[in-house]
Amino acid sequence: MTELPKTFDPAAIEARWYGHWEEKGLFRPDRPNAEPWTIVNPPPNVTGNLHIGHALDNTLQDILVRHARLKGKDALWVVGTDHAGIATQMVVERQMNARGEKRTDFTRDQFLEKVWTWKAESGGQITGQLRRLGCSMDWANERFTMDDGFSKAVLKVFVDLYRQGLLYRDKRLVNWDAGLGTAISDLEVETREVQGKFWHLTYPLADGSGSISVATTRPETMLADMAVAVNAADARYVALIGQQVRVPITGRLIPIVADDHADPELGSGAVKITPGHDFNDFEVGRRAGIEARDMLNMLDAQARICQTADGLIPAELIGLDRFEARKVIVAMLDEQGVLERVEDRVIQTPYGDRSGVVIEPWLTDQWYVDASTLAKPAIEAVRSGAIRIVPQAWEKTFFNWMENIQPWCVSRQLWWGHQIPAWFAEDGRVFVAESEAEAQQEAGEGVVLTRDPDVLDTWFSSALWPFATLGWPDHGDKALAGRYPNDVLISGFDILFFWDARMMMQGLHFMDDVPFKTLYLHGLVRAADGSKMSKSKGNTVDPLGLIDQYGADALRFFMAAMESQGRDIKMDERRVEGYRNFATKLWNAARFAQANGIGASTTLEAPNATLAVNKWIIAETVKTVQAVDLALADYRFDGAANAIYQFVWSRFCDWYLELIKPVLQGGEEGGEETRSVAGWVLDQILVLLHPFMPFITEELWHAMGARDHDLIVAHWPMADARALDPDAEREIDWLIRLVSEIRAARTELNVPPGARLPMHVRDAHADTQERLARQASALGRLARVEAAEGEASGGAAQVVVDEATFVLPLEGVIDLDAERQRLTKAIAAVEKERDALGGRLSNASFVERAKPEAVEKARADHADKMAEAARLHAALGRLG
């Protein structure tokens, strides 16, 4: 046994134990005959730093993997980082810009060399931060989405999908980020409300017989207009369908087409159609028979005006930025007399989530995956239960998105990433192969090939994470045995479609099985007021700062205790501090045990017990194990954490250790039995708590006595129902209720803490009388009462527990009249506050107009005042 310091200091133990675990290889799966259990981490960006969302996600994963390890399973937690194409390129380019360099000053290979240098020197900082959180990942096999083996898997998947007709090159509209110079996905577009305008324009009919009015929020796009759409049911325009109008400024003649996209109830009922620069217009154009290759493009990659294929854009507009061009075009329209009016309007505007620039729908050639075909098996897997989504409420969202999924654009106009394995011949033919040599062999000798400069979307490669990290395709069969499907995936709901659904699609297609059996989706960590955290708001929380202040164990326990099946978590530093206090209480309990000769247990099964208090704590331990097992099986992290918390704080520390003090100090019989039971219970606590608080539990595990193994690889407790003793449980529960009621009465009535009170008993059954006799010593110490004969006289406090009434005379102990007056006055004051709050809450205007947090606080305060009034009335009633 190693004597523990008086003060619990997390910093003193965390680095030491983590280094010990990692050095001894205790995170490695090394149980060849055990049941395999596997989880993969959502690979954080190599550019990233640990944020509070990472802390939640990885804490939940570590709880599961440590629990599986303690259950005797061959647990593997796959760890790695994502190359983060856009984010990493931005970081390196910013560093280059600070030195006065640009990416284009270098060849592609030279630039990539700089990126790899940056990764070696600065990338992957987050892996050290995950260690500080206590994550028991298999660092010996850390993966990176650009490492050789993983890259080989990416190339194979691309080529196989292409040859199966599920991946193709197409000209379509994409979300174009002009700031980054690349296409981005719908999921990377952030829609904001901005103050904009609505321009109403006159388009004259080509035959001079009249005109038609259209409106737009982007007047510059008229330079590439190709039609005006009206609804076939709109009587105003039926006769005009098939005629032409002349577009102002360009003079282009375009047709009036019938399409349901035009709503007769909105505006003029006529809509200008620019298929090369608007997603809805693109579909209208295709329905009107315009091929994508023929759609006009009026912007270059920097969102500057460029000449359209028909050469009708005035020269003075060429080269202008889109927003500068807008001002010039509006002035030209006004000058030509075709600007009818301008309205102020709030516009839903798309922005790139990284660049912060307005996204432009842009017509370009990109690579696409046939997501609708790949989605079908994934949909069926969830419907059939082959993949269980927790919470189940997310299934509806999943099905809605997957059943309406669009082609997945997987190409990005970057240099950093997996370069697309496609080569172009001068005659336009495309050759897709895993290597240039294979492509050249397919093209034939003498054919000059040029490789596609684009790279793959990082989500394309990370979609292979559950199997490519395990050695597929080279060592797939052996490495994947028992590891694929993974047992569970923990993910934020916000990447359900970024990543989770794509893993389902690729896993089912290439492995012919689901990638994971269960998908657990947790919520977001929000600021204390419920708002979303963001750097711009200045309300983010640094988990490393919380670890420095309160320890990793306290932060981890907070995350688990607050995680309630996908609901968002409100950050509350006071709760983190409270769990640091919980750790301190456990520390002090272990010090108490050491001081009283209680050490490490030598048995996995509960020791034999004869004393009721020992039988009771064994039963409470077993029930806690059962509760934690059920909660973790159902992914009720909060339920598991709170079951342990209540058991440790209340049952073990506050009651059991108090109840056994006379035995330990030699005043009563059963010392050896009690030390054996107490040591066993403390061991069970350490094992149960280890997945949640790994550092303090490992420290205490070794401090309590010599061990032949570390706690991280100990045995999970058995929920052995044979250890339950209902009679002992009922007796100690009765004792706790009686002591608690007496203590509450003493406190409410201002009885001096040191005063010993006589206790008279009325209406007690024989078994209660026997309990009173057996527990007289405990009642004397914990409630400061002594059994008294006969009836009590005068003013007294009365406590009812089960069938018996316990009367505590108070004459001469407190001033009864003064106490009645004090309670009456306190009741009046608290009821006044209660009623005022009730009045506010019954006011519909307050409930509807006040901030939600103000209404919530009023309701909580009202509930508190109601409870306080009830307590005071009960106290007054006790005085008789």
Sequence and secondary structure as in RCSB ss.txt:
>XXXX:A:sequence
MTELPKTFDPAAIEARWYGHWEEKGLFRPDRPNAEPWTIVNPPPNVTGNLHIGHALDNTLQDILVRHARLKGKDA
LWVVGTDHAGIATQMVVERQMNARGEKRTDFTRDQFLEKVWTWKAESGGQITGQLRRLGCSMDWANERFTMDDGF
SKAVLKVFVDLYRQGLLYRDKRLVNWDAGLGTAISDLEVETREVQGKFWHLTYPLADGSGSISVATTRPETMLAD
MAVAVNAADARYVALIGQQVRVPITGRLIPIVADDHADPELGSGAVKITPGHDFNDFEVGRRAGIEARDMLNMLD
AQARICQTADGLIPAELIGLDRFEARKVIVAMLDEQGVLERVEDRVIQTPYGDRSGVVIEPWLTDQWYVDASTLA
KPAIEAVRSGAIRIVPQAWEKTFFNWMENIQPWCVSRQLWWGHQIPAWFAEDGRVFVAESEAEAQQEAGEGVVLT
RDPDVLDTWFSSALWPFATLGWPDHGDKALAGRYPNDVLISGFDILFFWDARMMMQGLHFMDDVPFKTLYLHGLV
RAADGSKMSKSKGNTVDPLGLIDQYGADALRFFMAAMESQGRDIKMDERRVEGYRNFATKLWNAARFAQANGIGA
STTLEAPNATLAVNKWIIAETVKTVQAVDLALADYRFDGAANAIYQFVWSRFCDWYLELIKPVLQGGEEGGEETR
SVAGWVLDQILVLLHPFMPFITEELWHAMGARDHDLIVAHWPMADARALDPDAEREIDWLIRLVSEIRAARTELN
VPPGARLPMHVRDAHADTQERLARQASALGRLARVEAAEGEASGGAAQVVVDEATFVLPLEGVIDLDAERQRLTK
AIAAVEKERDALGGRLSNASFVERAKPEAVEKARADHADKMAEAARLHAALGRLG
>XXXX:A:secstr
     SS  HHHHHHHHHHHHHHTTTTS   TTS EEEEE    BTT    HHHHHHHHHHHHHHHHHHHTT EE
EEE EEB  HHHHHHHHHHHHHHTT  GGGS HHHHHHHHHHHHHHTTTHHHHHHHHHT    GGG EETTSHHH
HHHHHHHHHHHHHTTSEEEEEEEEEEETTTTEEE GGGEEEEEEEEEEEEEEEEBTTSS EEEEEES GGGGGG 
 EEEE TT TTTGGGTT EEE TTT  EEEEEE TTS TTSTTS EEE TTS HHHHHHHHHTT  GGGS   B 
TTSBB   TT  S GGGTT BHHHHHHHHHHHHHHHT EEEEEEEEEEEEEETTT SB EEEEEEEEEE HHHHH
HHHHHHHHHTSSEEESTTHHHHHHHHHHT   EE EES SSS B  EEEETTS EEE SSHHHHHHHH TT  EE
E   EE HHHHHTTHHHHTTTTTTTHHHHHTTTSSEEEEEEEGGGIIIIIHHHHHHHHHHHSS SEEEEEEE  E
E TTS    TTTT    HHHHHHHH HHHHHHHHHHH  TT  EE  HHHHHHHHHHHHHHHHHHHHHHHTT   
 S SS     SHHHHHHHHHHHHHHHHHHHHHHTT HHHHHHHHHHIIIIIIIIIIHHHTHHHHTTSSS HHHHH
HHHHHHHHHHHHHHTTTSHHHHHHHHHHTS  SS GGGS      GGG  HHHHHHHHHHHHHHHHHHHHHHHTT
  TT  EEEEEES  HHHHHHHHHTHHHHHHHH EEE  S   SSEEEEEETTEEEEEE BTTB HHHHHHHHHH
HHHHHHHHHHHHHHHHH HHHHHHS HHHHHHHHHHHHHHHHHHHHHHHHHHHT 
